[in-house]
């Protein structure tokens, strides 16, 4: 039997390594930009075509490479950062693994033009699928210029599973954010299909955050700074009122390297305990400076998960720092015991003459005076009630109103009806006109009356008995529980409907109909609103703009990364246009589907979720009736677009079993 084990060819080994290093175009951008940072670049330019599928070009003004280094850089495990195994535990550079360029060259057409400052000529290398095509001297600028074309051209299965251009571009922008925020001292430019997405000059970290996420971020940031023997903590956190329901503005950096850390994320959320709106996440940009010896950054292929020696202590430091910042900037309620709350009372001089206050009152004031303009404090006007005419009291408007309410029975007023001793008899069926037939109300113990029906207060037996016409009329049996559920009796028991989920299903089917028929009706806003988006949301909105308009939005571009909203869908009431569009984009990204045919369904689902009636809103009988009528007119009334139940039925038998 022949030997089974053999050494893989270099091109196959490189493709296997590429499967770990290069997952999508964003991975290539990350590796090349990190190499440019390690080369000491002060300016980095990224040029993309078709979200990196056709072209990824990274140009830097770093130190460049010699002809020999340029060739060796494409060999496996070739690196300038590590000389011995101990160096792995003291890494401060970005790229260090030595597989990035070899992996990229294995699945793409790669060109490199590089030159050192001290050299007259640079080097031009061309590699296709790990095979060296050419290497020659070339005149070029100082630094490096990497050109990656036709990603996964020789691995069609991997290229087939790449997502839509908009999705891949958002992934690139996400990696771009992680890099530019950790290196504000470097200028970055990002261009996609000849359109400039970002142009970020070198600046300090706060200005870099504002340049990336928009000017509105400036007023939302609270600085934090803590220096301990374990870790130095700096950065910014967001105000609770600006927290959002989607992620995207949450960043941890350790020694200027982005990281994910669920344990530290929990520390941030708990520091905001009880001051965050429900189901929201605050923005934060937190930088850790620690000794490289106490962390391990090589536990994950993407180098985004980092292990700390003493995570529990750092957890406590994060919580304390955030709570201190929130209290320092008066974000949480506090009591100032040093504040002087005493009143300033002027002290009179001993020679000051004090006059006793005088109040002039007319002792002859008559409240039944017909002259409404008469002032009882006007002492200059003398008034004698005995000089009134006989009709002066009867002409008083209060007397006339009192007289109008008194039945004409030949006496001063009708005799009072006595209230029965047992107040519960008030709810028994009483005589009423035929056209106002009232169903008999059940006798209910006063202490256990449901929230939706309260008996009137009867403070004294002398009150007039409640008339039948004053009792609540029964139109449809709809009741609202906790401003969240709609209850209505049915033959088999009690039906419970979630009001928000029901409205979400109704709106979803309406929006799907509008998208299919292109008949979305816009309701014009009184004052158009402008909204500034970050690059990721701006790119996404450009892709789905026509479908957004088909839903009923009247929206158009208004400058760089800015849109103006002139109208919103007519089916949506009492929604702020700017907030509605932001929620739409956030939900769309959360529900992102990769199949092109599902884009419209995703859009309708996102808008329905963003505009459905919220919990806590009190609904009238007419509103509850309208929701139920529209719900059962839907094709799928029982479930939301996400598949969550809308209706639940409490069977009569189950109710009876509870009382046995």
C-alpha positions as CSV (number, residue, x, y, z in Angstrom):
1,X,0.0,0.0,0.0
2,X,1.4,3.4,-1.0
3,X,2.0,6.2,1.4
4,X,-1.1,8.4,2.0
5,X,0.3,11.6,3.6
6,X,1.9,14.2,1.3
7,X,2.9,17.8,1.4
8,X,0.4,20.2,-0.2
9,X,1.6,22.4,-3.0
10,X,2.2,26.0,-2.1
11,X,-0.7,27.3,-4.2
12,X,-3.2,25.0,-2.4
13,X,-1.7,25.8,1.0
14,X,-2.1,29.5,0.3
15,X,-5.7,29.1,-0.7
16,X,-6.4,27.2,2.5
17,X,-4.8,30.1,4.5
18,X,-6.8,32.5,2.4
19,X,-10.0,30.9,3.7
20,X,-9.0,32.1,7.2
21,X,-7.6,35.4,6.3
22,X,-9.7,36.6,3.4
23,X,-13.4,36.1,3.9
24,X,-14.7,39.0,1.8
25,X,-13.3,42.3,0.2
26,X,-13.4,43.9,3.6
27,X,-10.8,41.5,4.9
28,X,-8.4,42.6,2.1
29,X,-9.0,46.2,2.9
30,X,-8.3,45.6,6.6
31,X,-5.0,43.7,6.0
32,X,-3.6,46.2,3.4
33,X,-4.5,49.3,5.5
34,X,-3.0,47.8,8.6
35,X,0.2,47.1,6.7
36,X,0.2,50.7,5.6
37,X,-0.2,51.9,9.2
38,X,2.7,49.8,10.3
39,X,4.8,51.3,7.5
40,X,4.5,54.7,9.2
41,X,2.1,56.2,6.6
42,X,0.7,59.7,7.4
43,X,-1.9,59.5,4.5
44,X,-3.7,56.4,3.2
45,X,-6.0,56.4,0.2
46,X,-8.5,53.5,-0.6
47,X,-10.0,53.1,-4.0
48,X,-12.8,50.6,-4.7
49,X,-14.7,49.3,-7.7
50,X,-17.9,47.3,-7.3
51,X,-17.5,47.1,-3.5
52,X,-14.0,45.6,-3.9
53,X,-15.0,42.7,-6.1
54,X,-13.4,44.2,-9.2
55,X,-10.7,46.5,-7.6
56,X,-9.2,47.3,-4.3
57,X,-6.3,49.8,-4.3
58,X,-4.5,51.0,-1.2
59,X,-2.0,53.8,-1.6
60,X,0.2,55.0,1.3
61,X,3.2,57.3,1.8
62,X,4.9,55.0,4.3
63,X,8.5,53.8,4.3
64,X,8.2,51.5,1.3
65,X,10.1,48.4,0.6
66,X,13.3,47.3,-1.2
67,X,13.2,45.0,-4.2
68,X,14.1,42.0,-2.0
69,X,11.6,42.8,0.7
70,X,8.8,43.4,-1.9
71,X,9.3,39.9,-3.2
72,X,9.6,38.1,0.2
73,X,6.5,39.9,1.5
74,X,4.3,37.5,-0.7
75,X,5.9,34.4,0.8
76,X,4.0,32.5,3.6
77,X,4.9,33.4,7.2
78,X,7.0,36.3,6.0
79,X,6.8,39.3,8.4
80,X,8.9,42.2,9.6
81,X,7.3,42.3,13.1
82,X,8.3,39.0,14.7
83,X,11.8,37.6,15.1
84,X,11.2,35.0,17.9
85,X,8.3,33.3,19.6
86,X,8.5,35.7,22.6
87,X,7.6,38.6,20.4
88,X,4.0,37.3,20.1
89,X,3.5,38.4,23.7
90,X,4.6,42.0,23.3
91,X,3.0,43.0,20.0
92,X,2.1,46.7,19.4
93,X,1.8,46.6,15.6
94,X,-1.3,46.0,13.6
95,X,-0.3,43.2,11.1
96,X,2.1,40.6,12.3
97,X,0.9,37.1,11.1
98,X,2.8,37.1,7.8
99,X,0.0,35.4,5.8
100,X,-2.0,38.3,4.5
101,X,-0.2,39.1,1.3
102,X,0.4,35.5,0.4
103,X,-3.3,34.7,1.0
104,X,-4.5,37.7,-1.0
105,X,-2.1,36.8,-3.9
106,X,-3.5,33.2,-3.9
107,X,-7.0,34.3,-4.8
108,X,-6.6,37.5,-6.9
109,X,-4.5,39.4,-9.4
110,X,-2.1,41.5,-7.4
111,X,0.2,44.3,-8.4
112,X,2.6,46.1,-6.0
113,X,4.5,49.4,-6.7
114,X,6.8,50.4,-3.9
115,X,9.8,52.6,-3.3
116,X,11.9,53.7,-0.3
117,X,12.8,57.4,0.1
118,X,16.5,56.7,-0.3
119,X,16.1,54.7,-3.5
120,X,16.0,56.3,-7.0
121,X,13.7,53.6,-8.5
122,X,11.1,51.5,-7.0
123,X,9.9,48.0,-7.7
124,X,6.9,46.7,-9.7
125,X,5.7,43.2,-9.0
126,X,2.7,41.3,-10.7
127,X,1.4,38.1,-9.2
128,X,-1.6,36.0,-10.4
129,X,-2.9,33.2,-8.2
130,X,0.4,32.8,-6.2
131,X,2.4,32.7,-9.4
132,X,5.0,35.5,-10.0
133,X,4.4,37.0,-13.4
134,X,7.0,39.8,-13.4
135,X,9.3,41.9,-11.2
136,X,11.0,44.9,-12.5
137,X,12.3,48.3,-11.5
138,X,9.9,51.1,-11.9
139,X,9.6,54.9,-11.3
140,X,7.0,55.5,-8.6
141,X,6.2,57.6,-5.6
142,X,7.6,56.9,-2.1
143,X,5.6,54.4,-0.2
144,X,3.5,51.5,-1.5
145,X,0.6,51.1,-3.9
146,X,-1.2,47.7,-3.7
147,X,-3.7,46.9,-6.5
148,X,-5.9,43.8,-6.0
149,X,-8.1,42.9,-9.0
150,X,-10.8,40.2,-9.5
151,X,-11.0,38.8,-6.0
152,X,-11.7,35.0,-5.9
153,X,-11.3,34.8,-9.7
154,X,-9.8,31.2,-9.3
155,X,-12.2,30.2,-6.5
156,X,-15.7,30.6,-8.1
157,X,-17.4,28.9,-5.2
158,X,-16.2,31.7,-2.9
159,X,-17.0,34.4,-5.3
160,X,-20.5,33.1,-5.8
161,X,-21.3,33.5,-2.1
162,X,-20.2,37.2,-2.0
163,X,-23.2,39.4,-1.1
164,X,-24.7,42.3,-3.0
165,X,-22.4,45.3,-3.6
166,X,-24.3,47.4,-1.0
167,X,-23.8,44.7,1.7
168,X,-20.1,44.3,0.9
169,X,-19.5,48.0,0.8
170,X,-21.1,48.4,4.3
171,X,-18.8,45.6,5.6
172,X,-15.8,47.6,4.2
173,X,-17.1,50.8,5.8
174,X,-17.4,49.0,9.1
175,X,-13.8,47.9,8.9
176,X,-12.8,51.4,7.8
177,X,-14.5,52.9,10.9
178,X,-12.6,50.6,13.2
179,X,-9.3,51.6,11.7
180,X,-9.7,55.4,11.3
181,X,-11.1,55.8,14.8
182,X,-8.1,54.1,16.4
183,X,-5.6,56.3,14.3
184,X,-6.9,59.8,14.2
185,X,-3.4,61.2,13.5
186,X,-3.5,59.6,10.0
187,X,-5.4,61.1,7.0
188,X,-7.7,58.7,5.2
189,X,-9.6,58.8,2.0
190,X,-12.2,56.3,0.8
191,X,-13.5,56.3,-2.8
192,X,-16.0,53.9,-4.3
193,X,-16.8,53.9,-8.0
194,X,-15.1,57.3,-8.4
195,X,-17.3,58.8,-5.7
196,X,-15.7,60.1,-2.5
197,X,-17.2,58.5,0.5
198,X,-14.9,59.8,3.2
199,X,-12.1,62.4,3.3
200,X,-10.8,62.5,6.8
201,X,-7.9,64.8,7.6
202,X,-5.6,64.1,10.5
203,X,-7.1,65.4,13.8
204,X,-7.8,64.5,17.4
205,X,-10.1,61.7,18.4
206,X,-13.2,63.8,19.1
207,X,-13.0,65.5,15.8
208,X,-12.4,62.2,14.0
209,X,-15.6,60.8,15.6
210,X,-17.5,63.9,14.4
211,X,-16.1,63.6,10.9
212,X,-17.1,60.0,10.7
213,X,-20.6,60.0,12.3
214,X,-21.7,63.6,11.6
215,X,-21.8,66.9,13.3
216,X,-24.8,65.9,15.5
217,X,-22.5,63.5,17.4
218,X,-20.6,66.4,19.0
219,X,-23.4,67.3,21.4
220,X,-23.9,63.6,22.3
221,X,-20.5,62.8,23.6
222,X,-19.3,62.7,27.3
223,X,-15.6,62.3,27.9
224,X,-14.2,59.7,30.3
225,X,-10.7,59.4,31.6
226,X,-9.3,57.0,34.2
227,X,-5.7,56.1,35.0
228,X,-5.0,53.0,37.1
229,X,-2.0,50.7,37.6
230,X,-3.9,48.0,35.6
231,X,-5.3,50.0,32.7
232,X,-5.6,53.5,31.4
233,X,-9.1,54.3,30.1
234,X,-9.9,57.2,27.8
235,X,-12.5,58.0,25.2
236,X,-16.2,59.0,25.0
237,X,-19.6,57.7,25.9
238,X,-23.0,58.8,24.6
239,X,-25.8,60.5,26.5
240,X,-28.7,58.1,27.4
241,X,-31.3,60.1,25.5
242,X,-29.3,59.5,22.3
243,X,-29.1,55.7,22.6
244,X,-30.4,53.8,19.6
245,X,-32.0,50.4,19.1
246,X,-29.4,49.2,16.7
247,X,-25.6,48.8,17.0
248,X,-23.0,50.5,14.9
249,X,-21.5,53.2,17.3
250,X,-20.0,50.9,19.9
251,X,-16.2,50.6,19.9
252,X,-13.6,49.1,22.2
253,X,-9.9,49.7,21.3
254,X,-6.9,48.2,23.1
255,X,-3.5,49.7,22.3
256,X,-5.1,51.3,19.2
257,X,-6.5,47.9,18.0
258,X,-10.2,47.3,17.7
259,X,-11.6,44.5,19.8
260,X,-14.9,42.8,20.7
261,X,-15.4,41.9,24.3
262,X,-18.9,40.8,25.5
263,X,-17.9,41.0,29.1
264,X,-16.8,44.6,28.9
265,X,-19.9,45.4,26.9
266,X,-22.0,44.1,29.8
267,X,-20.1,46.5,32.1
268,X,-21.0,49.5,29.9
269,X,-24.7,48.5,29.8
270,X,-24.9,48.0,33.5
271,X,-23.3,51.4,34.1
272,X,-26.3,52.9,32.3
273,X,-28.7,50.9,34.5
274,X,-32.2,52.4,34.8
275,X,-31.4,55.5,32.8
276,X,-31.6,54.1,29.2
277,X,-34.7,54.0,27.1
278,X,-36.0,50.4,26.8
279,X,-34.2,48.2,24.3
280,X,-31.6,50.8,23.3
281,X,-27.8,50.8,23.2
282,X,-25.7,53.9,24.0
283,X,-22.8,54.9,21.7
284,X,-19.3,54.5,23.2
285,X,-15.7,54.9,22.0
286,X,-13.5,53.5,24.8
287,X,-9.7,53.2,24.5
288,X,-7.7,50.9,26.7
289,X,-3.9,51.3,27.2
290,X,-2.4,48.2,28.8
291,X,0.9,46.4,29.0
292,X,1.0,44.0,26.0
293,X,2.4,41.4,28.3
294,X,-1.0,41.1,30.1
295,X,-3.1,40.5,26.9
296,X,-3.2,37.9,24.2
297,X,-4.3,39.2,20.8
298,X,-3.7,36.0,18.8
299,X,-6.5,33.8,20.1
300,X,-8.7,34.5,17.0
301,X,-7.9,34.5,13.3
302,X,-9.4,38.0,12.8
303,X,-7.5,39.3,15.9
304,X,-10.6,41.0,17.2
305,X,-11.1,39.0,20.3
306,X,-8.5,39.7,23.0
307,X,-7.9,38.0,26.4
308,X,-7.0,40.0,29.5
309,X,-5.3,38.7,32.6
310,X,-7.5,40.5,35.1
311,X,-10.9,41.1,33.3
312,X,-12.9,41.3,36.5
313,X,-10.9,44.3,37.8
314,X,-11.1,46.1,34.4
315,X,-14.9,45.4,34.5
316,X,-15.2,47.3,37.7
317,X,-13.0,50.2,36.4
318,X,-15.2,50.5,33.3
319,X,-18.4,50.7,35.4
320,X,-16.9,53.2,37.8
321,X,-15.5,55.5,35.1
322,X,-18.8,55.6,33.2
323,X,-20.9,56.3,36.3
324,X,-18.5,59.0,37.3
325,X,-18.8,60.7,33.9
326,X,-22.6,60.4,33.9
327,X,-22.7,62.0,37.4
328,X,-20.1,64.6,36.6
329,X,-22.1,65.9,33.6
330,X,-25.4,65.8,35.5
331,X,-26.8,63.0,33.3
332,X,-28.2,61.2,36.4
333,X,-30.2,62.9,39.1
334,X,-28.2,64.2,42.0
335,X,-28.6,66.3,45.1
336,X,-26.3,69.3,45.7
337,X,-26.0,69.7,49.5
338,X,-23.7,72.7,49.0
339,X,-26.3,74.8,47.2
340,X,-27.7,77.7,49.2
341,X,-31.5,77.4,49.0
342,X,-32.3,80.2,51.5
343,X,-34.4,83.2,50.5
344,X,-33.0,86.7,50.4
345,X,-35.2,88.8,52.8
346,X,-34.3,92.6,52.7
347,X,-33.6,94.0,56.2
348,X,-35.3,97.3,56.9
349,X,-33.4,100.2,58.4
350,X,-34.4,101.4,61.9
351,X,-35.4,104.8,60.4
352,X,-37.6,103.3,57.7
353,X,-41.3,104.1,58.1
354,X,-43.5,101.0,57.8
355,X,-47.0,101.5,56.6
356,X,-49.7,99.0,57.5
357,X,-51.3,97.4,54.4
358,X,-54.8,98.7,53.7
359,X,-57.5,96.7,52.0
360,X,-60.6,98.7,51.0
361,X,-63.8,96.5,51.0
362,X,-67.3,97.6,50.2
363,X,-69.5,96.3,53.1
364,X,-72.6,96.8,51.0
365,X,-71.6,94.3,48.3
366,X,-74.5,92.0,47.1
367,X,-73.5,88.9,45.2
368,X,-76.9,88.9,43.4
369,X,-76.2,92.2,41.8
370,X,-77.1,92.0,38.1
371,X,-74.2,94.2,37.1
372,X,-71.4,91.7,36.4
373,X,-68.8,94.5,36.3
374,X,-69.4,95.3,40.0
375,X,-66.2,95.0,42.1
376,X,-66.7,94.1,45.8
377,X,-63.4,95.7,46.7
378,X,-64.4,99.0,45.1
379,X,-65.2,101.0,48.2
380,X,-66.0,104.2,46.3
381,X,-69.2,102.6,44.9
382,X,-72.0,102.5,47.4
383,X,-74.6,99.9,46.9
384,X,-77.8,99.3,48.8
385,X,-79.4,95.8,48.3
386,X,-82.7,97.1,49.5
387,X,-82.9,99.6,46.7
388,X,-82.9,96.8,44.1
389,X,-85.8,96.3,41.9
390,X,-88.0,93.3,42.4
391,X,-86.6,91.6,39.3
392,X,-82.9,92.2,40.0
393,X,-82.3,88.8,41.5
394,X,-84.3,86.9,38.9
395,X,-82.3,88.7,36.2
396,X,-79.0,87.3,37.6
397,X,-77.5,84.8,35.1
398,X,-76.7,82.3,37.8
399,X,-80.3,82.4,39.0
400,X,-81.6,81.9,35.4
401,X,-79.3,78.9,34.9
402,X,-80.4,77.4,38.2
403,X,-84.1,78.0,37.3
404,X,-83.6,76.4,33.9
405,X,-82.4,73.2,35.5
406,X,-85.3,73.0,38.0
407,X,-88.3,71.0,36.7
408,X,-91.6,73.0,36.4
409,X,-93.7,71.2,39.0
410,X,-95.5,74.1,40.5
411,X,-93.0,74.1,43.5
412,X,-89.6,75.6,43.9
413,X,-87.9,72.4,42.9
414,X,-88.8,68.7,42.3
415,X,-88.6,66.4,45.2
416,X,-85.3,64.5,45.5
417,X,-85.1,60.8,44.7
418,X,-83.6,58.8,47.5
419,X,-80.5,56.7,46.7
420,X,-80.9,53.1,47.8
421,X,-78.7,52.0,50.8
422,X,-77.1,49.2,48.7
423,X,-75.1,51.1,46.1
424,X,-74.7,48.0,44.0
425,X,-78.4,48.3,43.0
426,X,-77.4,51.3,41.0
427,X,-76.0,49.0,38.4
428,X,-79.2,46.9,38.1
429,X,-81.2,47.4,35.0
430,X,-83.3,50.6,35.2
431,X,-86.1,51.9,33.1
432,X,-85.0,53.7,30.0
433,X,-86.6,54.8,26.7
434,X,-87.0,52.0,24.2
435,X,-84.5,53.5,21.8
436,X,-81.9,53.5,24.5
437,X,-82.1,49.9,25.8
438,X,-79.3,49.2,28.2
439,X,-78.1,45.7,29.0
440,X,-78.0,44.7,32.6
441,X,-74.6,45.3,34.2
442,X,-73.1,42.7,36.5
443,X,-72.9,43.4,40.2
444,X,-69.2,44.0,40.9
445,X,-67.4,44.3,44.2
446,X,-66.1,47.9,44.5
447,X,-62.6,46.7,45.5
448,X,-62.2,44.4,42.5
449,X,-63.6,46.6,39.7
450,X,-61.5,46.2,36.5
451,X,-59.4,49.1,35.3
452,X,-61.6,49.7,32.3
453,X,-64.8,50.3,34.3
454,X,-65.0,52.2,37.5
455,X,-68.3,52.8,39.4
456,X,-69.1,56.4,40.1
457,X,-68.5,57.7,43.6
458,X,-71.6,58.3,45.7
459,X,-70.4,60.4,48.6
460,X,-73.8,61.0,50.3
461,X,-77.3,59.6,50.1
462,X,-78.7,63.0,49.2
463,X,-77.3,62.7,45.7
464,X,-79.6,62.2,42.8
465,X,-79.9,58.6,41.6
466,X,-77.9,57.8,38.4
467,X,-80.1,57.7,35.4
468,X,-79.9,54.9,32.9
469,X,-78.7,57.2,30.2
470,X,-75.6,58.0,32.2
471,X,-74.4,54.4,32.4
472,X,-71.7,53.3,29.9
473,X,-73.4,52.1,26.7
474,X,-72.3,48.8,25.3
475,X,-71.2,49.1,21.6
476,X,-68.6,46.5,21.0
477,X,-66.9,44.3,23.6
478,X,-63.4,45.6,23.3
479,X,-61.2,46.3,26.3
480,X,-57.6,47.4,26.5
481,X,-55.4,45.8,29.1
482,X,-52.3,47.7,30.3
483,X,-52.3,49.8,27.1
484,X,-50.8,46.8,25.4
485,X,-53.4,44.1,24.7
486,X,-56.9,44.3,23.2
487,X,-59.4,41.9,24.8
488,X,-62.7,40.8,23.2
489,X,-65.0,37.8,24.0
490,X,-65.6,35.2,21.4
491,X,-67.7,32.0,21.3
492,X,-64.8,29.8,22.5
493,X,-63.6,32.1,25.2
494,X,-61.5,35.3,25.4
495,X,-59.4,36.6,22.5
496,X,-56.2,38.5,23.3
497,X,-54.6,40.6,20.6
498,X,-51.2,42.3,20.8
499,X,-51.9,45.9,19.6
500,X,-48.4,46.7,18.3
501,X,-47.9,43.3,16.5
502,X,-51.4,43.6,15.0
503,X,-50.7,47.0,13.6
504,X,-47.3,45.8,12.3
505,X,-49.1,43.0,10.3
506,X,-51.6,45.5,8.9
507,X,-49.0,48.0,7.8
508,X,-46.8,45.3,6.4
509,X,-49.5,44.1,4.0
510,X,-50.4,47.7,3.0
511,X,-46.7,48.5,2.3
512,X,-46.3,45.3,0.3
513,X,-49.3,46.2,-1.8
514,X,-47.9,49.7,-2.4
515,X,-44.5,48.3,-3.5
516,X,-46.2,45.8,-5.9
517,X,-48.5,48.4,-7.4
518,X,-46.2,51.4,-7.1
519,X,-49.1,53.4,-5.6
520,X,-47.7,54.7,-2.3
521,X,-49.4,57.9,-1.3
522,X,-47.3,60.6,0.4
523,X,-48.6,62.9,3.0
524,X,-46.8,66.2,2.7
525,X,-45.1,67.6,5.8
526,X,-45.7,71.2,6.8
527,X,-42.0,71.9,7.1
528,X,-39.5,69.7,5.1
529,X,-36.8,68.1,7.3
530,X,-33.2,67.4,6.3
531,X,-31.4,64.3,7.6
532,X,-27.6,63.8,7.6
533,X,-26.5,60.2,7.4
534,X,-23.3,58.4,7.9
535,X,-21.6,56.8,4.9
536,X,-23.1,53.3,5.6
537,X,-26.7,54.5,5.8
538,X,-26.2,57.0,3.0
539,X,-25.0,54.2,0.7
540,X,-27.9,51.9,1.8
541,X,-30.5,54.6,1.2
542,X,-29.2,55.3,-2.3
543,X,-29.6,51.6,-3.2
544,X,-33.2,51.3,-1.9
545,X,-34.3,54.9,-2.7
546,X,-36.8,54.0,-5.5
547,X,-38.5,51.4,-3.3
548,X,-38.6,53.9,-0.4
549,X,-40.4,56.4,-2.7
550,X,-42.8,53.6,-3.8
551,X,-43.8,53.2,-0.1
552,X,-45.0,56.8,0.0
553,X,-41.9,58.8,1.0
554,X,-41.3,62.1,-0.8
555,X,-37.5,62.2,-0.4
556,X,-34.6,63.5,-2.5
557,X,-30.9,64.0,-2.1
558,X,-29.8,67.4,-0.7
559,X,-26.1,67.7,-0.8
560,X,-23.4,65.3,0.4
561,X,-24.7,62.5,2.6
562,X,-27.9,64.6,3.2
563,X,-31.5,64.0,2.2
564,X,-34.6,66.2,2.5
565,X,-37.9,64.6,3.5
566,X,-41.0,66.4,2.0
567,X,-43.6,63.7,2.8
568,X,-44.2,60.4,4.6
569,X,-46.5,57.5,3.8
570,X,-50.2,58.5,4.4
571,X,-50.8,55.3,6.3
572,X,-48.5,56.4,9.1
573,X,-49.7,58.9,11.7
574,X,-48.0,61.0,14.3
575,X,-44.4,60.0,13.4
576,X,-41.5,62.3,13.1
577,X,-40.2,62.0,9.5
578,X,-36.5,62.1,10.5
579,X,-36.9,59.5,13.3
580,X,-39.1,57.3,11.1
581,X,-36.4,57.2,8.3
582,X,-33.7,56.4,10.8
583,X,-35.7,53.6,12.3
584,X,-36.4,52.3,8.9
585,X,-32.7,52.1,8.0
586,X,-31.9,50.5,11.3
587,X,-34.5,47.8,11.0
588,X,-33.6,47.2,7.4
589,X,-29.9,46.5,8.4
590,X,-31.1,44.3,11.2
591,X,-33.3,42.3,8.9
592,X,-30.9,42.4,6.0
593,X,-31.6,39.6,3.5
594,X,-29.1,38.6,0.9
595,X,-31.5,37.4,-1.7
596,X,-32.3,40.2,-4.1
597,X,-36.0,39.2,-4.5
598,X,-36.5,39.7,-0.8
599,X,-35.4,43.3,-0.7
600,X,-38.9,44.8,-1.0
601,X,-40.3,42.4,1.6
602,X,-37.5,43.5,4.0
603,X,-38.2,47.1,3.3
604,X,-41.9,46.7,4.0
605,X,-41.2,44.7,7.2
606,X,-38.7,47.4,8.4
607,X,-41.1,50.3,7.8
608,X,-44.0,48.4,9.5
609,X,-41.9,47.8,12.5
610,X,-40.6,51.4,12.7
611,X,-44.1,52.9,12.4
612,X,-46.4,50.5,14.3
613,X,-48.3,51.9,17.3
614,X,-46.2,51.7,20.4
615,X,-47.1,49.9,23.7
616,X,-48.5,52.3,26.3
617,X,-50.8,54.1,23.9
618,X,-54.4,54.3,25.1
619,X,-56.8,53.4,22.3
620,X,-60.4,54.4,22.0
621,X,-63.2,51.8,21.1
622,X,-63.2,53.1,17.5
623,X,-59.4,52.6,17.2
624,X,-59.5,49.1,18.7
625,X,-62.4,48.2,16.4
626,X,-60.5,49.6,13.4
627,X,-57.4,47.6,14.2
628,X,-59.3,44.3,14.6
629,X,-61.3,44.9,11.4
630,X,-58.2,45.5,9.4
631,X,-56.3,42.7,11.1
632,X,-58.8,40.1,10.0
633,X,-58.8,41.5,6.5
634,X,-55.1,40.6,6.2
635,X,-54.0,37.5,4.4
636,X,-52.1,36.2,7.5
637,X,-53.6,37.8,10.6
638,X,-52.2,35.4,13.1
639,X,-48.5,36.2,12.8
640,X,-46.3,39.3,12.4
641,X,-43.9,39.4,9.3
642,X,-41.2,38.0,11.7
643,X,-43.4,35.0,12.5
644,X,-44.3,36.1,16.1
645,X,-47.9,35.4,17.2
646,X,-50.4,38.3,17.1
647,X,-53.5,36.5,18.6
648,X,-54.0,34.3,21.6
649,X,-57.3,32.7,22.7
650,X,-58.0,31.8,26.3
651,X,-60.5,29.0,26.1
652,X,-63.7,29.0,28.2
653,X,-62.9,25.6,29.6
654,X,-59.5,26.9,30.8
655,X,-61.3,29.8,32.6
656,X,-63.7,27.4,34.2
657,X,-60.9,25.1,35.4
658,X,-59.3,28.1,37.2
659,X,-62.4,28.5,39.4
660,X,-62.7,24.9,40.4
